[in-house]
Amino acid sequence: MPRMNNHVKLVFALEHIAHLHDLIEGNEYEHYLNDHVTSLECEFKRQLSLEEDKLNVTTKRKDRDGEGQNKRTRTSY
């Protein structure tokens, strides 16, 4: 079974965080819980941004170096 990469894991984590916000709503300790869930959400977003930057740099490098392109026609595949 293929393993999830960090980008996918972080996207899934943020989806779960969104569900936690919904589940916490109306809880007696909503404010307290939301503070902690929001801290996690911010950290996951920060890490996701870093992962996306890495992916963009890799993609740009491949485009610059001609990787992922048909050398004869210069079309990407």
CYANA upper distance limits for C-alpha pairs under 8 A (distance plus 0.5 A):
  4 MET  CA      8 VAL  CA      6.52
  4 MET  CA      9 LYS  CA      6.82
  5 ASN  CA      9 LYS  CA      6.84
  6 ASN  CA     10 LEU  CA      6.58
  6 ASN  CA     51 GLU  CA      7.85
  7 HIS  CA     11 VAL  CA      6.79
  7 HIS  CA     48 LEU  CA      6.78
  7 HIS  CA     51 GLU  CA      6.58
  7 HIS  CA     52 GLU  CA      7.87
  8 VAL  CA     12 PHE  CA      6.68
  9 LYS  CA     13 ALA  CA      6.59
 10 LEU  CA     14 LEU  CA      6.71
 10 LEU  CA     44 PHE  CA      6.63
 10 LEU  CA     45 LYS  CA      8.29
 10 LEU  CA     47 GLN  CA      8.01
 10 LEU  CA     48 LEU  CA      6.48
 11 VAL  CA     15 GLU  CA      6.87
 11 VAL  CA     48 LEU  CA      7.90
 12 PHE  CA     16 HIS  CA      6.80
 13 ALA  CA     17 ILE  CA      6.68
 13 ALA  CA     44 PHE  CA      7.76
 14 LEU  CA     18 ALA  CA      6.77
 14 LEU  CA     41 GLU  CA      7.01
 14 LEU  CA     44 PHE  CA      7.24
 14 LEU  CA     45 LYS  CA      8.07
 15 GLU  CA     19 HIS  CA      7.04
 16 HIS  CA     20 LEU  CA      6.73
 17 ILE  CA     21 HIS  CA      6.83
 17 ILE  CA     37 VAL  CA      7.40
 17 ILE  CA     40 LEU  CA      8.43
 17 ILE  CA     41 GLU  CA      6.96
 18 ALA  CA     22 ASP  CA      7.10
 19 HIS  CA     23 LEU  CA      6.69
 20 LEU  CA     24 ILE  CA      6.46
 20 LEU  CA     37 VAL  CA      8.03
 21 HIS  CA     25 GLU  CA      6.89
 21 HIS  CA     34 ASN  CA      7.43
 21 HIS  CA     37 VAL  CA      7.95
 24 ILE  CA     30 GLU  CA      6.16
 24 ILE  CA     33 LEU  CA      7.58
 24 ILE  CA     34 ASN  CA      7.76
 25 GLU  CA     30 GLU  CA      6.65
 26 GLY  CA     30 GLU  CA      6.87
 29 TYR  CA     33 LEU  CA      6.61
 30 GLU  CA     34 ASN  CA      6.30
 31 HIS  CA     35 ASP  CA      6.77
 32 TYR  CA     36 HIS  CA      7.37
 33 LEU  CA     37 VAL  CA      6.69
 34 ASN  CA     38 THR  CA      6.25
 35 ASP  CA     39 SER  CA      6.83
 36 HIS  CA     40 LEU  CA      6.98
 37 VAL  CA     41 GLU  CA      6.63
 38 THR  CA     42 CYS  CA      6.64
 39 SER  CA     43 GLU  CA      6.85
 40 LEU  CA     44 PHE  CA      6.64
 41 GLU  CA     45 LYS  CA      6.63
 42 CYS  CA     46 ARG  CA      6.63
 43 GLU  CA     47 GLN  CA      6.71
 44 PHE  CA     48 LEU  CA      6.50
 45 LYS  CA     49 SER  CA      6.59
 46 ARG  CA     50 LEU  CA      6.93
 47 GLN  CA     51 GLU  CA      6.73
 48 LEU  CA     52 GLU  CA      6.60
 49 SER  CA     53 ASP  CA      6.64
 50 LEU  CA     54 LYS  CA      6.77
 51 GLU  CA     55 LEU  CA      6.76
 52 GLU  CA     56 ASN  CA      6.60
 53 ASP  CA     57 VAL  CA      6.63
 54 LYS  CA     58 THR  CA      6.65
 55 LEU  CA     59 THR  CA      6.57
 56 ASN  CA     60 LYS  CA      6.52
 57 VAL  CA     61 ARG  CA      6.52
 58 THR  CA     62 LYS  CA      6.67
 59 THR  CA     63 ASP  CA      6.69
 60 LYS  CA     64 ARG  CA      6.52
 61 ARG  CA     65 ASP  CA      6.53
 62 LYS  CA     66 GLY  CA      6.39
 62 LYS  CA     67 GLU  CA      5.32
 62 LYS  CA     68 GLY  CA      7.22
 63 ASP  CA     67 GLU  CA      6.59
 63 ASP  CA     68 GLY  CA      7.71
 63 ASP  CA     69 GLN  CA      8.34
 66 GLY  CA     71 LYS  CA      8.03
 66 GLY  CA     74 ARG  CA      8.31
 68 GLY  CA     76 SER  CA      6.19
 68 GLY  CA     77 TYR  CA      6.37
 69 GLN  CA     74 ARG  CA      5.97
 69 GLN  CA     75 THR  CA      5.74
 69 GLN  CA     76 SER  CA      4.63
 69 GLN  CA     77 TYR  CA      6.30
 70 ASN  CA     74 ARG  CA      5.48
 70 ASN  CA     75 THR  CA      5.85
 70 ASN  CA     76 SER  CA      6.71
 70 ASN  CA     77 TYR  CA      7.53
 71 LYS  CA     75 THR  CA      8.21
